[in-house]
Amino acid sequence: MRASFDSAYRLFTQAYNNRFTKGRNSKQITGACLYLACRLKETSHMLIDFSSALRISLFDLGSTYVRLVSAVHLDAQVPIVEPEIYIRRFATELGLGGDVEKISTDAVLMVQRMRKDWIATGRRPAGLVGAALFVACNMNGYRVSTKEIMFFVKVSEGVIKERYNFLLLAHFFMVT
């Protein structure tokens, strides 16, 4: 955890040296630096987590983050978010007891299948993870609703249902 704070501090220093901080909200810059440090370390933190913690608009924070990445010239180094990094986090938050590993493994396999079938292309990771966890939980005997998943994954119920329908279609075409 300390390494992320040190990285965020270095990013803030770079932003300051590039005059990025001038005239901008310090909370937004701090949040963007922390999120960028987490993205570079590939942790399971989402932008909405920082937005909630700092009590600032998600869209304003996202805009600041995008500008920060350009200002510190890290466009090419920021890794693409892989949905798999969120699965274990959300499975643990759902309180699935000792079956977290099994459910996480099943959900990871579903996300990989979605990627193979091009369902994941252009989709945000949280929706894919929500649908995969919904199916994996129900498959393993945990009756969770889309509303419960929605609470932890922070996407709408409609997004989860839509990704779930994609999973069903992929399975249908895979079987036939």
Backbone as ProteinMPNN parsed JSONL, in Angstrom:
{"seq_chain_A": "MRASFDSAYRLFTQAYNNRFTKGRNSKQITGACLYLACRLKETSHMLIDFSSALRISLFDLGSTYVRLVSAVHLDAQVPIVEPEIYIRRFATELGLGGDVEKISTDAVLMVQRMRKDWIATGRRPAGLVGAALFVACNMNGYRVSTKEIMFFVKVSEGVIKERYNFLLLAHFFMVT", "coords_chain_A": {"N_chain_A": [[0.823, -1.19, 0.0], [1.941, 1.204, 0.753], [3.721, 1.647, -1.333], [2.03, 2.423, -3.407], [1.151, 4.923, -2.501], [3.574, 6.302, -2.533], [4.117, 6.218, -5.271], [1.94, 7.689, -6.203], [2.541, 10.147, -5.053], [4.899, 10.77, -6.456], [3.783, 11.008, -9.014], [2.112, 13.205, -8.593], [4.063, 15.133, -8.121], [5.287, 15.174, -10.629], [3.111, 16.115, -12.119], [2.844, 18.643, -10.981], [5.313, 19.789, -11.698], [4.942, 19.889, -14.424], [3.126, 21.874, -14.604], [0.454, 21.174, -14.343], [-1.183, 21.271, -12.155], [-1.958, 23.831, -11.701], [-4.604, 25.975, -11.171], [-6.454, 23.95, -10.912], [-8.687, 21.724, -9.158], [-7.577, 20.55, -6.088], [-8.366, 18.182, -4.784], [-9.365, 16.649, -6.895], [-7.059, 16.319, -8.454], [-5.408, 14.952, -6.664], [-6.931, 12.604, -6.263], [-6.937, 11.638, -8.903], [-4.198, 11.16, -9.261], [-3.768, 9.161, -7.326], [-5.482, 7.15, -8.324], [-4.288, 6.687, -10.822], [-1.798, 5.722, -9.987], [-2.653, 3.34, -8.818], [-3.713, 2.07, -11.076], [-1.366, 1.709, -12.555], [-0.073, -0.087, -10.91], [-1.777, -2.148, -11.144], [-3.966, -2.763, -9.384], [-7.091, -3.628, -7.719], [-8.726, -1.376, -7.6], [-11.284, 0.96, -8.373], [-12.249, 3.801, -10.356], [-14.588, 4.939, -9.419], [-14.488, 4.278, -6.738], [-12.604, 6.049, -5.671], [-13.863, 8.421, -6.289], [-16.153, 8.254, -4.674], [-14.981, 8.151, -2.103], [-13.664, 10.602, -1.957], [-15.732, 12.273, -2.329], [-16.434, 13.579, -4.757], [-17.43, 14.463, -8.091], [-17.79, 11.761, -10.298], [-17.445, 12.018, -13.026], [-16.03, 14.416, -13.294], [-13.689, 13.708, -11.948], [-12.845, 11.61, -13.591], [-12.356, 13.002, -15.961], [-10.256, 14.66, -15.132], [-8.387, 12.689, -14.563], [-7.88, 11.572, -17.148], [-6.733, 13.787, -18.416], [-4.513, 14.126, -16.765], [-3.0, 11.806, -17.26], [-2.152, 12.324, -19.858], [-0.725, 14.68, -19.382], [1.468, 13.877, -17.824], [2.689, 12.242, -19.526], [2.145, 9.424, -19.814], [0.598, 7.902, -21.437], [1.058, 5.572, -23.014], [1.949, 3.73, -21.14], [-0.026, 3.049, -19.281], [-1.803, 0.328, -18.225], [-4.359, -1.683, -19.789], [-7.479, -2.225, -18.275], [-8.118, -5.28, -16.906], [-10.854, -7.406, -16.53], [-10.679, -9.558, -14.745], [-9.189, -8.838, -12.482], [-10.946, -7.675, -10.733], [-12.746, -9.592, -9.927], [-12.222, -11.385, -7.705], [-12.18, -9.536, -5.615], [-14.862, -8.516, -5.593], [-16.262, -10.895, -5.214], [-15.433, -11.588, -2.666], [-16.47, -9.41, -1.237], [-19.167, -9.939, -1.522], [-19.627, -11.832, 0.368], [-19.323, -14.742, 0.372], [-18.386, -16.815, 1.832], [-16.54, -19.825, 2.264], [-16.491, -20.517, -0.374], [-15.441, -18.685, -2.1], [-13.113, -18.917, -3.698], [-13.797, -20.963, -5.571], [-16.046, -19.856, -6.833], [-14.896, -17.503, -7.801], [-13.025, -18.574, -9.597], [-14.745, -19.83, -11.458], [-16.089, -17.553, -12.397], [-13.967, -16.138, -13.548], [-13.326, -17.853, -15.65], [-15.656, -17.554, -17.167], [-15.5, -14.848, -17.895], [-13.187, -14.953, -19.442], [-14.165, -16.538, -21.483], [-16.081, -14.8, -22.524], [-14.369, -12.877, -23.528], [-13.045, -14.354, -25.488], [-15.162, -14.846, -27.227], [-15.617, -12.334, -28.156], [-17.371, -10.765, -26.739], [-16.62, -9.169, -24.667], [-15.312, -7.052, -25.786], [-14.976, -3.624, -25.994], [-16.538, -3.191, -23.782], [-17.148, -2.143, -20.438], [-15.263, -3.223, -17.619], [-16.601, -3.733, -15.136], [-19.319, -4.377, -15.596], [-19.101, -6.783, -17.011], [-17.887, -8.371, -15.065], [-19.869, -8.321, -13.107], [-21.989, -9.758, -14.349], [-20.722, -12.239, -14.759], [-20.148, -12.996, -12.112], [-22.749, -13.163, -11.115], [-23.799, -15.354, -12.545], [-21.914, -17.341, -11.794], [-22.238, -17.452, -8.995], [-24.937, -18.307, -8.739], [-24.725, -20.709, -10.076], [-23.209, -22.173, -8.329], [-24.849, -22.625, -6.191], [-25.489, -20.387, -4.614], [-27.915, -18.159, -4.092], [-28.125, -15.271, -5.395], [-29.253, -12.006, -6.105], [-29.597, -9.827, -8.958], [-29.682, -7.28, -8.014], [-28.231, -7.367, -5.625], [-25.671, -7.924, -6.618], [-25.364, -5.644, -8.16], [-25.117, -3.668, -6.207], [-22.51, -4.034, -5.167], [-20.806, -4.106, -7.414], [-21.318, -1.785, -8.682], [-22.705, -1.019, -11.032], [-25.532, -0.615, -13.22], [-28.588, -2.507, -12.832], [-29.673, -3.221, -15.246], [-27.434, -3.321, -16.949], [-26.056, -5.532, -15.93], [-27.944, -7.549, -16.452], [-28.036, -7.401, -19.234], [-25.39, -8.157, -19.984], [-25.482, -10.715, -18.936], [-27.388, -11.878, -20.62], [-25.862, -11.861, -22.97], [-23.955, -13.74, -22.215], [-25.57, -16.025, -22.075], [-26.331, -16.27, -24.767], [-23.823, -16.71, -25.942], [-23.202, -19.156, -24.793], [-25.277, -20.702, -25.834], [-24.691, -20.697, -28.615], [-22.241, -21.907, -28.467], [-22.826, -24.479, -27.61], [-24.5, -25.547, -29.595]], "CA_chain_A": [[0.0, 0.0, 0.0], [2.858, 2.344, 0.841], [4.295, 1.867, -2.662], [1.045, 3.164, -4.197], [1.191, 6.323, -2.067], [4.821, 6.873, -3.042], [3.922, 6.402, -6.715], [1.002, 8.803, -6.368], [3.281, 11.37, -4.726], [5.774, 11.062, -7.605], [2.925, 11.473, -10.107], [1.7, 14.563, -8.246], [5.235, 15.979, -8.339], [5.402, 15.333, -12.087], [2.014, 16.987, -12.554], [3.19, 19.984, -10.526], [6.414, 20.261, -12.532], [4.4, 20.145, -15.763], [2.133, 22.935, -14.417], [-0.879, 20.607, -14.48], [-1.963, 21.549, -10.945], [-2.335, 25.245, -11.666], [-5.994, 26.282, -11.45], [-7.304, 22.766, -10.822], [-9.108, 21.299, -7.835], [-6.547, 19.676, -5.522], [-8.967, 16.875, -4.518], [-9.431, 15.919, -8.163], [-5.693, 15.961, -8.851], [-4.961, 13.909, -5.739], [-7.665, 11.384, -6.611], [-6.455, 11.155, -10.199], [-2.849, 10.614, -9.046], [-3.919, 7.89, -6.611], [-6.062, 6.17, -9.237], [-3.267, 6.356, -11.816], [-0.818, 4.852, -9.313], [-3.287, 2.021, -8.684], [-3.78, 1.46, -12.417], [-0.022, 1.291, -12.933], [0.247, -1.269, -10.083], [-2.819, -3.13, -11.496], [-4.766, -3.159, -8.227], [-8.518, -3.763, -8.046], [-9.455, -0.149, -7.283], [-11.984, 1.571, -9.505], [-12.351, 5.257, -10.277], [-15.757, 5.263, -8.598], [-14.068, 4.164, -5.334], [-11.959, 7.313, -5.306], [-14.898, 9.442, -6.38], [-16.984, 8.144, -3.462], [-14.182, 8.476, -0.922], [-13.345, 12.031, -1.959], [-17.005, 12.981, -2.5], [-16.4, 14.453, -5.927], [-18.101, 13.901, -9.252], [-17.066, 10.728, -11.026], [-17.114, 12.525, -14.354], [-14.954, 15.4, -13.13], [-12.478, 12.956, -11.606], [-12.435, 10.895, -14.804], [-11.799, 13.998, -16.877], [-8.952, 15.049, -14.591], [-7.507, 11.526, -14.739], [-7.475, 11.484, -18.562], [-5.804, 14.9, -18.676], [-3.287, 13.858, -16.013], [-2.234, 10.787, -17.984], [-1.495, 13.021, -20.972], [0.215, 15.686, -18.868], [2.688, 13.239, -17.315], [3.187, 11.453, -20.654], [2.074, 7.998, -19.507], [-0.452, 7.319, -22.28], [1.404, 4.228, -23.478], [2.295, 2.825, -20.039], [-1.172, 2.68, -18.453], [-2.343, -0.933, -18.736], [-5.802, -1.838, -19.964], [-8.056, -2.883, -17.104], [-8.617, -6.629, -17.146], [-11.95, -7.664, -15.582], [-10.332, -10.588, -13.765], [-8.635, -8.296, -11.235], [-12.042, -7.267, -9.86], [-13.614, -10.712, -9.572], [-11.989, -11.842, -6.325], [-12.593, -8.457, -4.711], [-16.317, -8.481, -5.477], [-16.708, -12.175, -4.645], [-15.185, -11.48, -1.222], [-17.429, -8.436, -0.708], [-20.499, -10.553, -1.51], [-19.733, -12.674, 1.551], [-19.638, -16.086, -0.092], [-17.779, -17.807, 2.71], [-15.408, -20.612, 1.79], [-16.598, -20.803, -1.803], [-14.946, -17.538, -2.872], [-12.155, -19.391, -4.711], [-14.517, -21.704, -6.616], [-16.873, -18.898, -7.575], [-13.973, -16.625, -8.53], [-12.475, -19.346, -10.724], [-15.816, -19.968, -12.456], [-16.335, -16.23, -12.982], [-12.821, -15.833, -14.418], [-13.504, -18.658, -16.876], [-16.725, -16.935, -17.961], [-14.978, -13.604, -18.489], [-12.282, -15.363, -20.514], [-15.017, -16.992, -22.591], [-16.65, -13.586, -23.124], [-13.296, -12.249, -24.299], [-12.822, -15.205, -26.652], [-16.301, -14.658, -28.123], [-15.65, -10.903, -28.46], [-18.42, -10.095, -25.986], [-15.984, -8.218, -23.764], [-14.73, -5.952, -26.543], [-15.668, -2.344, -25.878], [-17.38, -3.171, -22.594], [-16.45, -1.824, -19.199], [-15.029, -4.454, -16.859], [-17.51, -3.967, -14.013], [-20.517, -5.058, -16.082], [-18.722, -8.166, -17.319], [-17.651, -9.035, -13.789], [-21.174, -8.486, -12.462], [-22.713, -10.871, -14.987], [-19.998, -13.487, -14.495], [-20.37, -13.352, -10.705], [-24.155, -13.551, -10.984], [-23.922, -16.724, -13.041], [-21.072, -18.228, -10.98], [-22.874, -17.623, -7.681], [-26.128, -19.142, -8.897], [-24.255, -22.02, -10.513], [-22.636, -22.849, -7.167], [-25.84, -22.752, -5.127], [-25.737, -19.145, -3.89], [-28.979, -17.419, -4.761], [-27.946, -13.821, -5.285], [-30.017, -11.275, -7.112], [-28.825, -8.825, -9.694], [-29.615, -6.077, -7.172], [-27.11, -7.545, -4.702], [-24.461, -7.767, -7.427], [-25.338, -4.244, -8.568], [-24.659, -2.877, -5.07], [-21.059, -4.156, -5.0], [-20.088, -3.869, -8.659], [-21.591, -0.379, -9.003], [-23.277, -0.794, -12.359], [-26.978, -0.769, -13.133], [-29.146, -3.848, -12.956], [-29.847, -3.453, -16.682], [-26.141, -3.703, -17.526], [-25.787, -6.911, -15.52], [-28.861, -8.428, -17.198], [-27.619, -7.406, -20.641], [-24.194, -9.001, -20.097], [-25.958, -12.067, -18.662], [-27.99, -12.352, -21.873], [-24.745, -12.156, -23.87], [-23.387, -15.017, -21.776], [-26.491, -17.09, -22.494], [-26.202, -16.424, -26.219], [-22.521, -17.328, -26.229], [-23.31, -20.553, -24.407], [-26.168, -21.34, -26.789], [-23.975, -20.925, -29.864], [-21.131, -22.819, -28.198], [-23.38, -25.818, -27.451], [-25.073, -26.029, -30.869]], "C_chain_A": [[0.867, 1.254, 0.0], [3.435, 2.682, -0.532], [3.342, 2.666, -3.545], [1.038, 4.638, -3.816], [2.452, 7.01, -2.571], [4.713, 7.145, -4.536], [3.004, 7.586, -6.983], [1.692, 10.131, -6.071], [4.205, 11.761, -5.88], [4.962, 11.575, -8.791], [2.456, 12.902, -9.849], [2.843, 15.538, -8.492], [5.445, 16.228, -9.834], [4.334, 16.28, -12.61], [2.311, 18.434, -12.178], [4.288, 20.584, -11.411], [5.968, 20.571, -13.957], [3.293, 21.199, -15.741], [0.696, 22.454, -14.597], [-1.771, 21.003, -13.308], [-2.513, 22.966, -10.899], [-3.806, 25.43, -12.079], [-6.935, 25.085, -11.386], [-7.6, 22.433, -9.368], [-8.11, 20.286, -7.281], [-7.088, 18.285, -5.185], [-8.996, 16.023, -5.788], [-8.049, 15.469, -8.61], [-5.161, 14.837, -7.967], [-5.629, 12.578, -6.055], [-7.182, 10.785, -7.919], [-5.06, 10.548, -10.069], [-2.918, 9.266, -8.338], [-4.466, 6.804, -7.533], [-5.044, 5.743, -10.286], [-2.199, 5.441, -11.215], [-1.38, 3.444, -9.161], [-3.4, 1.318, -10.027], [-2.42, 0.946, -12.852], [0.418, 0.045, -12.157], [-0.744, -2.414, -10.329], [-3.537, -3.675, -10.259], [-6.24, -3.173, -8.624], [-9.335, -2.534, -7.661], [-10.081, 0.423, -8.541], [-12.071, 3.08, -9.281], [-13.508, 5.673, -9.374], [-15.442, 5.136, -7.1], [-13.454, 5.476, -4.849], [-12.97, 8.454, -5.326], [-15.77, 9.442, -5.129], [-16.218, 8.585, -2.222], [-13.907, 9.975, -0.825], [-14.587, 12.921, -2.068], [-16.929, 14.032, -3.605], [-17.048, 13.724, -7.096], [-17.214, 12.89, -9.968], [-16.605, 11.249, -12.384], [-16.003, 13.565, -14.303], [-13.63, 14.704, -12.821], [-11.946, 12.206, -12.823], [-11.79, 11.826, -15.811], [-10.411, 14.438, -16.429], [-7.941, 13.923, -14.783], [-6.992, 11.437, -16.177], [-6.477, 12.578, -18.901], [-4.467, 14.698, -17.967], [-2.405, 12.86, -16.748], [-1.491, 11.417, -19.154], [-0.425, 13.981, -20.472], [1.521, 15.071, -18.382], [3.251, 12.239, -18.329], [3.245, 9.952, -20.366], [1.015, 7.278, -20.349], [-0.164, 5.864, -22.644], [1.643, 3.243, -22.338], [1.115, 2.368, -19.196], [-1.801, 1.411, -19.028], [-3.864, -0.899, -18.875], [-6.329, -2.61, -18.759], [-8.62, -4.239, -17.528], [-9.694, -6.924, -16.107], [-11.585, -8.649, -14.472], [-9.811, -10.023, -12.444], [-9.721, -7.887, -10.247], [-12.837, -8.445, -9.305], [-13.437, -11.14, -8.119], [-12.436, -10.792, -5.317], [-14.101, -8.476, -4.498], [-16.876, -9.772, -4.898], [-16.529, -12.16, -3.129], [-16.196, -10.533, -0.579], [-18.837, -9.01, -0.626], [-20.707, -11.465, -0.305], [-20.118, -14.108, 1.213], [-18.971, -17.182, 0.728], [-16.589, -18.506, 2.084], [-15.418, -20.894, 0.303], [-16.089, -19.665, -2.69], [-14.015, -18.001, -3.991], [-12.861, -20.071, -5.874], [-15.333, -20.754, -7.483], [-15.999, -17.956, -8.387], [-13.409, -17.331, -9.758], [-13.51, -19.498, -11.838], [-16.077, -18.642, -13.164], [-15.203, -15.834, -13.929], [-12.942, -16.605, -15.736], [-14.587, -18.06, -17.771], [-16.252, -15.652, -18.637], [-14.019, -13.934, -19.631], [-13.064, -15.845, -21.729], [-15.65, -15.792, -23.295], [-15.616, -12.891, -23.999], [-13.058, -13.037, -25.594], [-13.928, -15.025, -27.698], [-16.53, -13.198, -28.498], [-16.798, -10.162, -27.762], [-17.838, -8.992, -25.119], [-15.455, -6.979, -24.483], [-15.594, -4.696, -26.439], [-16.565, -2.226, -24.665], [-16.544, -2.82, -21.364], [-16.359, -3.075, -18.333], [-16.073, -4.754, -15.783], [-18.778, -4.707, -14.447], [-20.252, -6.52, -16.404], [-18.539, -8.971, -16.04], [-18.973, -9.289, -13.075], [-21.947, -9.661, -13.028], [-22.039, -12.202, -14.683], [-20.189, -13.931, -13.05], [-21.804, -13.803, -10.465], [-24.342, -15.005, -11.404], [-23.147, -17.688, -12.146], [-21.693, -18.484, -9.606], [-24.07, -18.567, -7.78], [-25.766, -20.563, -9.315], [-23.749, -22.847, -9.322], [-23.576, -22.863, -5.963], [-26.074, -21.526, -4.276], [-26.772, -18.356, -4.673], [-28.792, -15.928, -4.491], [-28.74, -13.162, -6.399], [-29.098, -10.306, -7.845], [-28.706, -7.539, -8.885], [-28.471, -6.171, -6.169], [-25.781, -7.333, -5.434], [-24.274, -6.298, -7.776], [-24.764, -3.357, -7.454], [-23.137, -2.891, -4.954], [-20.287, -3.746, -6.254], [-20.261, -2.43, -9.14], [-21.884, -0.141, -10.476], [-24.778, -1.046, -12.235], [-27.402, -2.222, -13.322], [-29.314, -4.212, -14.429], [-28.558, -3.9, -17.354], [-25.825, -5.154, -17.18], [-26.663, -7.877, -16.314], [-28.465, -8.522, -18.669], [-26.385, -8.291, -20.853], [-24.534, -10.472, -19.834], [-26.585, -12.67, -19.923], [-26.916, -12.671, -22.912], [-24.105, -13.494, -23.525], [-24.262, -16.186, -22.218], [-26.389, -17.342, -23.992], [-24.896, -17.105, -26.589], [-22.565, -18.816, -25.904], [-24.18, -21.325, -25.402], [-25.433, -21.669, -28.085], [-22.791, -21.862, -29.696], [-21.625, -24.268, -28.153], [-23.859, -26.373, -28.786], [-24.052, -26.166, -31.947]], "O_chain_A": [[0.558, 2.238, -0.672], [3.618, 3.854, -0.863], [3.783, 3.494, -4.342], [0.933, 5.508, -4.682], [2.408, 8.167, -2.989], [5.166, 8.186, -5.014], [3.258, 8.388, -7.881], [1.454, 11.125, -6.758], [4.29, 12.934, -6.242], [5.406, 12.48, -9.497], [2.405, 13.718, -10.769], [2.629, 16.636, -9.006], [5.743, 17.347, -10.252], [4.613, 17.144, -13.441], [2.06, 19.347, -12.965], [4.201, 21.741, -11.822], [6.555, 21.426, -14.62], [2.601, 21.396, -16.739], [-0.181, 23.237, -14.962], [-2.992, 21.065, -13.456], [-3.434, 23.256, -10.136], [-4.195, 25.083, -13.194], [-8.099, 25.197, -11.768], [-6.854, 22.813, -8.465], [-7.827, 19.277, -7.927], [-6.352, 17.303, -5.287], [-8.69, 14.831, -5.757], [-7.891, 14.349, -9.096], [-4.544, 13.889, -8.454], [-4.965, 11.543, -6.107], [-7.033, 9.568, -8.034], [-4.768, 9.531, -10.698], [-2.207, 8.333, -8.709], [-3.976, 5.674, -7.528], [-4.946, 4.558, -10.605], [-1.751, 4.496, -11.864], [-0.661, 2.464, -9.354], [-3.204, 0.106, -10.112], [-2.321, -0.127, -13.448], [1.18, -0.777, -12.668], [-0.578, -3.512, -9.797], [-3.698, -4.885, -10.104], [-6.594, -2.776, -9.735], [-10.536, -2.654, -7.417], [-9.497, 0.381, -9.624], [-11.976, 3.561, -8.151], [-13.405, 6.66, -8.646], [-16.063, 5.815, -6.281], [-13.753, 5.947, -3.751], [-12.932, 9.344, -4.476], [-16.09, 10.501, -4.588], [-16.752, 9.313, -1.385], [-13.917, 10.544, 0.267], [-14.514, 14.141, -1.923], [-17.3, 15.192, -3.422], [-17.19, 12.501, -7.075], [-16.033, 13.141, -10.209], [-15.498, 10.947, -12.829], [-15.132, 13.59, -15.173], [-12.585, 15.063, -13.364], [-10.738, 12.171, -13.057], [-10.792, 11.477, -16.441], [-9.5, 14.573, -17.246], [-6.784, 14.168, -15.123], [-5.795, 11.247, -16.395], [-5.489, 12.331, -19.593], [-3.416, 15.053, -18.499], [-1.193, 13.053, -16.846], [-0.334, 11.083, -19.413], [0.649, 14.087, -21.063], [2.578, 15.688, -18.518], [4.175, 11.485, -18.023], [4.251, 9.294, -20.632], [0.59, 6.174, -20.007], [-1.059, 5.021, -22.585], [1.548, 2.034, -22.548], [1.236, 1.388, -18.461], [-2.273, 1.404, -20.165], [-4.553, -0.173, -18.159], [-5.684, -3.544, -18.284], [-9.488, -4.322, -18.396], [-9.467, -6.714, -14.915], [-12.134, -8.572, -13.373], [-9.969, -10.653, -11.398], [-9.454, -7.764, -9.051], [-13.535, -8.296, -8.302], [-14.418, -11.242, -7.382], [-13.007, -11.127, -4.279], [-14.57, -8.454, -3.36], [-17.865, -9.743, -4.165], [-17.379, -12.665, -2.396], [-16.718, -10.817, 0.499], [-19.618, -8.616, 0.24], [-21.84, -11.83, 0.008], [-21.12, -14.625, 1.709], [-18.998, -18.352, 0.344], [-15.739, -17.875, 1.456], [-14.458, -21.45, -0.229], [-16.29, -19.689, -3.904], [-14.124, -17.521, -5.12], [-12.561, -19.789, -7.035], [-15.311, -20.84, -8.71], [-16.32, -17.642, -9.533], [-13.329, -16.742, -10.836], [-13.196, -19.317, -13.014], [-16.265, -18.606, -14.38], [-15.452, -15.26, -14.989], [-12.686, -16.056, -16.808], [-14.452, -18.059, -18.995], [-16.563, -15.4, -19.801], [-14.036, -13.272, -20.668], [-12.672, -15.591, -22.868], [-15.745, -15.77, -24.522], [-15.937, -12.382, -25.073], [-12.889, -12.45, -26.663], [-13.665, -15.049, -28.9], [-17.551, -12.872, -29.104], [-17.15, -9.051, -28.159], [-18.5, -7.986, -24.866], [-15.181, -5.964, -23.843], [-16.783, -4.713, -26.755], [-17.291, -1.24, -24.536], [-15.368, -3.173, -21.281], [-17.28, -3.893, -18.319], [-16.394, -5.918, -15.547], [-19.257, -5.58, -13.723], [-21.071, -7.39, -16.107], [-18.983, -10.115, -15.947], [-19.172, -10.359, -12.499], [-22.497, -10.468, -12.279], [-22.715, -13.186, -14.381], [-20.372, -15.12, -12.79], [-22.042, -14.73, -9.69], [-24.971, -15.788, -10.692], [-23.668, -18.741, -11.778], [-21.671, -19.612, -9.114], [-24.195, -19.51, -6.997], [-26.449, -21.514, -8.935], [-23.855, -24.073, -9.32], [-23.136, -23.09, -4.836], [-26.803, -21.61, -3.288], [-26.516, -17.935, -5.801], [-29.251, -15.405, -3.475], [-28.873, -13.706, -7.496], [-27.985, -10.014, -7.408], [-27.743, -6.79, -9.046], [-27.809, -5.171, -5.89], [-24.886, -6.651, -4.934], [-23.164, -5.77, -7.7], [-24.019, -2.415, -7.723], [-22.535, -1.856, -4.669], [-19.236, -3.113, -6.16], [-19.447, -1.923, -9.911], [-21.383, 0.804, -11.084], [-25.234, -1.626, -11.25], [-26.677, -3.04, -13.888], [-29.122, -5.364, -14.817], [-28.582, -4.761, -18.233], [-25.379, -5.917, -18.036], [-26.183, -8.904, -16.792], [-28.549, -9.59, -19.276], [-26.343, -9.083, -21.794], [-23.943, -11.367, -20.439], [-26.34, -13.831, -20.251], [-27.045, -13.644, -23.655], [-23.756, -14.28, -24.407], [-23.758, -17.211, -22.679], [-26.364, -18.49, -24.435], [-24.871, -17.98, -27.454], [-22.029, -19.637, -26.648], [-23.863, -22.457, -25.767], [-25.537, -22.784, -28.596], [-22.377, -22.531, -30.643], [-20.929, -25.178, -28.603], [-23.646, -27.55, -29.077], [-24.384, -26.558, -33.065]]}, "name": "protein", "num_of_chains": 1, "seq": "MRASFDSAYRLFTQAYNNRFTKGRNSKQITGACLYLACRLKETSHMLIDFSSALRISLFDLGSTYVRLVSAVHLDAQVPIVEPEIYIRRFATELGLGGDVEKISTDAVLMVQRMRKDWIATGRRPAGLVGAALFVACNMNGYRVSTKEIMFFVKVSEGVIKERYNFLLLAHFFMVT"}
